Amino acid sequence: MKYFLSIAASDNCGGAGIQKDLRVADELGYRGLSAITGITVQDDIKVDSIFPIPASVLLKQIKKNFSSYTISTVKIGVISSDENIIAIADYFKKTKFPNIVLDTVFAPSRGSKFVSKASVSLFKEKLLPLVKIITPNRHELALLSGIEINTIEEGIIAAKQISQQYGCCVYLKGGHFNDEVLKEILVQKDRTYIIEKQRIKYKNPHGTGCTFSSALSCFLGDKMEMKKACSKATLFVDGMYK
């Protein structure tokens, strides 16, 4: 049995968050485990509110999963408090778990923000040096890098800056750009790859980011090479949503 751990928030409508992560893991042959960071009140359109789980409870969930199961891969999604950022970072700094995908979710498309702007600095300092890859969209990468991003070229500059500064790979998702052909960027050490595919308009895009990062985490858990894992994960999203 292969085990996947999602550290993220619960989505009461089931379209994203822990619920979507576990569904993806199951489809890709993993038993999904969870450590819930917060509880949301939302639907497919808007997040009304989020209630953080106490850091001590979150940490107990993470520790219990690792002590009971041989986990192959971890995906981190919404973290809903500074205390939870610190708890997660302190745990993985000690354990040095090598296979973490961090979905840098700071706010939903509509509704309540998950973290404050002040929390982003803590997020960068504590978490980015510990993970294998982050999967921001255009707005999230701009917030992380401090660079205004309107084009793929500007996105590449920002992704390289973050990768060099923190030592993680960066996969810039392309959904928030306006190019006819959807372009996504993987920055891996000193290499930059552009992954192109047909732009598909999803009927309901709620949870696409969670789907991508969870699929990527599972493919990396299968010891797939990074570029191939990213390419397969973005196609997996198309297959689930179109």
Buried (B, 14 or more C-beta within 10 A) or exposed (E): EBBBBBBBBBBEBBBBBBBBBBBBBEBBEBBBBBBBBBBBBBEEEEBEEBEBBEBEBBBEBBEEBBEEBEBBBBBBBBBBBBBBBBBBBBBBEEEEBEBBBBBBBBBBEEBBEBBEEEBBEBBBEBBBBBBBBBBBBBBBBBBBBEBEBEEBEBBBEBBBBBBEEBEBBBBBBBBBBEEEEBBBBBBBEEEBBEBEBEBEEBEEBBBBBBBBBBBBBBBBBBEBEBBEBBBBBBEBBBEBBE
